[in-house]
Amino acid sequence: MRILVTGGAGFIGSHIVDELVKLNHQVSIVDNLSTGSEENLNKNARFYKCDITNKETLRLVFELEKPEIVIHHAAQIDVQTSLKKAAFDAKVNIRGTINVLECCKEVKTRKIIYPSSAAVYGDPKYLPVDEEHPINPISFYGISKHTPEHYIKVYSELYGIKYTIFRYSNVYGERQGAKGEGGVVSIFIDKFLAKEVPSIFGDGEQTRDFIYVKDVAKANLLALDKGDNEILNISTNTQVSVNKLFEIMREIFVVKIVPVYKEVRDGDIEHSYLDNTRAKEIINLKNEYELQEGLEETVKYYMNLNSVADEVAVAKNI
Ligand SMILES: NC(=O)c1ccc[n+]([C@@H]2O[C@H](COP(=O)([O-])OP(=O)(O)OC[C@H]3O[C@@H](n4cnc5c(N)ncnc54)[C@H](O)[C@@H]3O)[C@@H](O)[C@H]2O)c1
């Protein structure tokens, strides 16, 4: 199939591209490399350096590629940036998605897969949070991830574009930057590798639902031919405190560092874990990686990167 992945140079998008290429799909990537990187680009996918807020360039790419399916992962992903730059956040996440939808309409794309977020639910009224839970974002990022859900549904009703809307919990894994929703894992790893003391905002008893990126990539593959016109939580259905996460990582690194506790930040949700029953039923979602296993894989990756960087530094006599 011809599949276009926006944000395919980023953390989650690049894992999806890798899986699609393995399955011999014809894959193209649209990314402006703002948080993504060229190193993440799969050599067997065509890459267009293009900003989704630039409708004219985006249209040219769509006309060339004529994607049958669009997996739209390009976004402004940082809650704190959304609080400081609400208009920019909306421009990328809302207007950018409208541009993508317009292009889908023009080239008759069959289906769009869109990653929304646990952030749309805000502070949970009950746990685990299912898809019927009230929508009540407490950050501009939560609003800008939710608003496109409405656009997608109306584009679908008016122009017949099918969709699967995913609401991811906190995704972690290889290639993650420090700013996204599962970013705490990559922050801890950076600190452990640098032998520095990590900070925890609040008392560390806040909980999250950490899902490994390879399981998320698989969910996207499943949605290529399942889950039409559905909204599905993609998660592990498991609550893990930030303190517990810290403890597991300390064991993996075999170190005795103690974290520094800092004040809670605006826009941070206290407890969150998502009910994934519907995704299991409808697209046959599988959580193949336990937290410990996914963390070990992730740490291995960052350790390798670090030792390569050390070798380069030694070679260059830095
Ligand atoms: N990481 C998580 O835990 C999580 C949770 C819920 C939802 N999501 C969603 O998943 C998607 C991917 O997130 P990620 O964590 O991989 O982040 P990421 O920053 O690694 O990926 C986003 C990609 O989009 C690109 N991009 C940003 N603005 C762009 C623009 N204007 N035009 C073109 N490309 C642009 C970036 O360069 C980057 O490659 C996002 O839509 C995010 O909202 C992520």
The ligand as an SDF file (V2000), in Angstrom:
LIG
                    3D

 44 48  0  0  0  0  0  0  0  0999 V2000
    5.0410   10.3040   23.1140 N   0  0  0  0  0  0  0  0  0  0  0  0
    3.8730   10.0920   23.7110 C   0  0  0  0  0  0  0  0  0  0  0  0
    3.8260    9.5780   24.8250 O   0  0  0  0  0  0  0  0  0  0  0  0
    2.5730   10.4830   23.0210 C   0  0  0  0  0  0  0  0  0  0  0  0
    1.3630   10.3210   23.7260 C   0  0  0  0  0  0  0  0  0  0  0  0
    0.1660   10.6660   23.0980 C   0  0  0  0  0  0  0  0  0  0  0  0
    0.1670   11.1450   21.7990 C   0  0  0  0  0  0  0  0  0  0  0  0
    1.3570   11.3050   21.1440 N   0  0  0  0  0  0  0  0  0  0  0  0
    1.3300   11.8340   19.7720 C   0  0  0  0  0  0  0  0  0  0  0  0
    2.1460   11.0140   18.9380 O   0  0  0  0  0  0  0  0  0  0  0  0
    2.6950   11.8140   17.8900 C   0  0  0  0  0  0  0  0  0  0  0  0
    4.1990   11.5940   17.8040 C   0  0  0  0  0  0  0  0  0  0  0  0
    4.8080   12.0310   19.0090 O   0  0  0  0  0  0  0  0  0  0  0  0
    6.3160   11.6960   19.3990 P   0  0  0  0  0  0  0  0  0  0  0  0
    6.3450   11.4550   20.8520 O   0  0  0  0  0  0  0  0  0  0  0  0
    6.8570   10.6830   18.4700 O   0  0  0  0  0  0  0  0  0  0  0  0
    7.0050   13.1110   19.1720 O   0  0  0  0  0  0  0  0  0  0  0  0
    8.1730   13.5920   18.1900 P   0  0  0  0  0  0  0  0  0  0  0  0
    8.4160   15.0240   18.5080 O   0  0  0  0  0  0  0  0  0  0  0  0
    9.3310   12.6620   18.2560 O   0  0  0  0  0  0  0  0  0  0  0  0
    7.4940   13.4480   16.7640 O   0  0  0  0  0  0  0  0  0  0  0  0
    6.8000   14.5040   16.1380 C   0  0  0  0  0  0  0  0  0  0  0  0
    7.3960   14.6670   14.7520 C   0  0  0  0  0  0  0  0  0  0  0  0
    6.6550   15.6700   14.0670 O   0  0  0  0  0  0  0  0  0  0  0  0
    7.5570   16.5570   13.4280 C   0  0  0  0  0  0  0  0  0  0  0  0
    6.8940   17.8510   13.3030 N   0  0  0  0  0  0  0  0  0  0  0  0
    6.6070   18.7090   14.3050 C   0  0  0  0  0  0  0  0  0  0  0  0
    5.9920   19.8100   13.8090 N   0  0  0  0  0  0  0  0  0  0  0  0
    5.8880   19.6100   12.4710 C   0  0  0  0  0  0  0  0  0  0  0  0
    5.3620   20.3870   11.4050 C   0  0  0  0  0  0  0  0  0  0  0  0
    4.8230   21.5970   11.6260 N   0  0  0  0  0  0  0  0  0  0  0  0
    5.4360   19.9020   10.1460 N   0  0  0  0  0  0  0  0  0  0  0  0
    6.0130   18.6920    9.9050 C   0  0  0  0  0  0  0  0  0  0  0  0
    6.5350   17.9100   10.8770 N   0  0  0  0  0  0  0  0  0  0  0  0
    6.4700   18.3740   12.1450 C   0  0  0  0  0  0  0  0  0  0  0  0
    8.7940   16.5760   14.3110 C   0  0  0  0  0  0  0  0  0  0  0  0
    9.9670   16.9850   13.6240 O   0  0  0  0  0  0  0  0  0  0  0  0
    8.8640   15.1270   14.7650 C   0  0  0  0  0  0  0  0  0  0  0  0
    9.6210   14.3400   13.8800 O   0  0  0  0  0  0  0  0  0  0  0  0
    2.2910   13.2470   18.1920 C   0  0  0  0  0  0  0  0  0  0  0  0
    1.1520   13.5500   17.3990 O   0  0  0  0  0  0  0  0  0  0  0  0
    1.9250   13.2160   19.6650 C   0  0  0  0  0  0  0  0  0  0  0  0
    0.9830   14.2200   19.9920 O   0  0  0  0  0  0  0  0  0  0  0  0
    2.5620   10.9920   21.7200 C   0  0  0  0  0  0  0  0  0  0  0  0
  1  2  1  0
  2  3  2  0
  2  4  1  0
  4  5  1  0
  4 44  2  0
  5  6  2  0
  6  7  1  0
  7  8  2  0
  8  9  1  0
  8 44  1  0
  9 10  1  0
  9 42  1  0
 10 11  1  0
 11 12  1  0
 11 40  1  0
 12 13  1  0
 13 14  1  0
 14 15  2  0
 14 16  1  0
 14 17  1  0
 17 18  1  0
 18 19  2  0
 18 20  1  0
 18 21  1  0
 21 22  1  0
 22 23  1  0
 23 24  1  0
 23 38  1  0
 24 25  1  0
 25 26  1  0
 25 36  1  0
 26 27  1  0
 26 35  1  0
 27 28  2  0
 28 29  1  0
 29 30  1  0
 29 35  2  0
 30 31  1  0
 30 32  2  0
 32 33  1  0
 33 34  2  0
 34 35  1  0
 36 37  1  0
 36 38  1  0
 38 39  1  0
 40 41  1  0
 40 42  1  0
 42 43  1  0
M  CHG  2   8   1  16  -1
M  END
$$$$
